[in-house]
């Protein structure tokens, strides 16, 4: 497994973690989880949460929520 390739793929939200797992040569997500945690220090899910790009829909929802709370 190439940690660089896995990290790059995880940064793209259009790929599922299962897709990344297969693309980097593992047959099971648990295998990727173990190796990724060993090499990077966090699970693929935690890495994606901390480093992946925000989705446009996330920003729209967050903005709408803030406006609702302000009484707009």
C-alpha positions in Angstrom: 0.0 0.0 0.0 1.2 3.5 -0.8 0.2 5.8 2.0 0.5 8.8 -0.3 -1.9 7.3 -2.9 -4.4 6.3 -0.1 -4.3 9.7 1.5 -4.8 11.4 -1.9 -7.8 9.1 -2.7 -9.3 9.6 0.7 -9.2 13.4 0.2 -11.7 12.9 -2.6 -15.2 12.5 -1.2 -16.5 11.0 -4.4 -14.7 7.7 -3.6 -16.0 5.5 -0.8 -13.5 4.0 1.7 -14.4 0.6 0.2 -13.3 1.9 -3.3 -10.1 3.2 -1.8 -9.5 -0.1 -0.1 -9.7 -2.0 -3.3 -7.7 0.6 -5.3 -4.7 0.4 -3.0 -4.7 -3.4 -3.0 -6.6 -4.6 0.0 -9.6 -6.9 -0.1 -11.2 -5.8 3.2 -11.7 -2.4 4.8 -10.4 -3.7 8.1 -7.0 -4.4 6.4 -6.8 -0.9 5.2 -7.8 0.4 8.6 -5.1 -1.5 10.4 -2.3 -0.6 8.0 -3.4 3.1 7.6 -3.5 3.5 11.4 -0.1 1.9 11.7 1.5 4.1 9.1 -0.5 7.4 9.4 -1.6 7.2 13.0 -5.4 7.5 12.4 -8.0 5.5 10.6 -9.0 6.3 7.0 -12.3 7.7 8.3 -10.6 10.0 10.8 -8.1 11.1 8.1 -11.0 12.0 5.7 -12.9 13.9 8.4 -9.8 15.9 9.3 -8.3 16.4 5.8 -11.0 15.9 3.2 -12.5 18.8 1.3 -15.9 20.2 2.5 -18.8 19.4 0.2 -20.7 22.3 -1.2 -23.9 20.8 0.4 -22.2 20.9 3.8 -21.5 24.6 3.5 -25.1 25.3 2.3 -26.5 23.4 5.3 -24.2 25.1 7.7 -25.0 28.5 6.3 -28.8 27.8 6.4 -28.4 26.6 10.0 -26.6 29.7 11.1 -29.2 31.9 9.5 -32.0 30.0 11.2 -30.3 30.5 14.6 -29.8 34.2 14.0 -33.5 34.6 13.3 -33.0 35.5 9.6 
